[in-house]
Amino acid sequence: IFGVDLPFCCSLRFDGLKEGDVVRHDGKSSDGYLEHIFKHAAKELFGVDVKEITYKALKNKDFQEVTLEKDGETVLRFAAAYGFRNIQNMVLKLKKGKFFYDFVEVLACPGGCLNGKGQAQTEDGKPDRALLARMEEVYTAIPVRLPESNLHVQRMYQDWLEGTDSRKVQDTLHTSYSAVNQSTSSLDIKW
């Protein structure tokens, strides 16, 4: 079961939510779900219980990878690409067939969500590093709760999605991919 912790970003209403009910997902900051999905995939696909993830910086701190090795072979390869420059590089590598990841987390803001343009900046428009450090400190102090253990998520699966293995779950939450024909439109973006 993958998903977001509903009280934060869903239009559903949960009356009675108190300050102590605020939780975060497993991860190094307010970024996406790479860490949770990696641990879940390692356990479900390969029977490996990953306790801690080690990120390996590739070209810069905003382009990192996480791998799982089993019996001397890399069996899972995830990447985190933050910031448009890294996203552009990723797309170029994809086009060249040189980007071999099972999962890629893409965030537009360099440094992740807490470093986004909606955050406080100094008067000259640069990120306020002290404030960013404080926000990361506050964020990491929030208790971790896995999405699948969230009672609201469980209730949504039971009441609305008709169970965790239902056809409605497949249709609503899962994606399938297929080859796309190359477009010859002059509106194509060339990266």
Secondary structure, DSSP 8 states (H G I E B T S, - for coil): -----HHHH-SS--TT--GGG--B-SSSSSS-SHHHHHHHHHHHHH---------EEEEETTEEEEEEEETTEEEEEEEEEESHHHHHHHHHHHHTT----SEEEEESSTT-GGGSTTS-B-TTS-B-HHHHHHHHHHHHHS-B--GGG-HHHHHHHHHTSSSTTSHHHHHHH------------TT----
